[in-house]
Amino acid sequence: GENVEQHPSTLSVQEGDSAVIKCTYSDSASNYFPWYKQELGKRPQLIIDIRSNVGEKKDQRIAVTLNKTAKHFSLHITETQPEDSAVYFCAAGITGGGNKLTFGTGTQLKVEL
Amino acid sequence: EAQVTQNPRYLITVTGKKLTVTCSQNMNHEYMSWYRQDPGLGLRQIYYSMNVEVTDKGDVPEGYKVSRKEKRNFPLILESPSPNQTSLYFCASSLLGNANEKLFFGSGTQLSVL
């Protein structure tokens, strides 16, 4: 089955700096890669996703890049703000029936003032 | 308001005492799923259901049961809880169960088994 590795497990940045979280996946059939954000004590929420026919996707300060050949994808957050502090989960799945998303182990991002 | 509702938010129990965590969604979603979240292990799928009366094992189903008698409800049952089931549990749903659909998560249940 699919295996998703996520690094780093913790990341501390100064406010205004950029943050990058990286994930690798094992199943070359995976073609959908979402990112979920979980604020302290809250539920995970989808923040951005990318499909395998696209190399990069941006939404304001957040971007995701995908390298299908290397089987890795990354989340980039620019101009970080304190409200970006959260746990971020990457995931990989195959579109079609059977919602089988495999999640990474999570990255605790802390944005320091 | 469209939401997934889990109860209870916190639960402390003792080894072997049967318990049920309820999950209900009001979005008419076909797909529902249970995850457990443990430090360093991320979100791992326990069971999922593609529709009423259709359930299947996820990655860590041992020690858990589920049922899907109605579309809106998907309870998680621990017949004989053990300390290694101490965890944060999330129920989630999506429209049809395709991997590329947004998952809507409940607010979580923190379970402690003593």
Interface residues (C-beta under 8 A of the other chain):
Chain A: G1 Q6 S9 Y32 P34 Y36 K42 R43 P44 Q45 L46 D49 R51 F89 G93 I94 T95 G96 G97 G98 N99 K100 L101 F103 G104 T105 G106
Chain B: Y31 S33 Y35 G40 L41 G42 L43 R44 Q45 Y48 M50 D59 F90 S94 G97 N98 A99 N100 E101 K102 L103 F105 G106 S107 G108
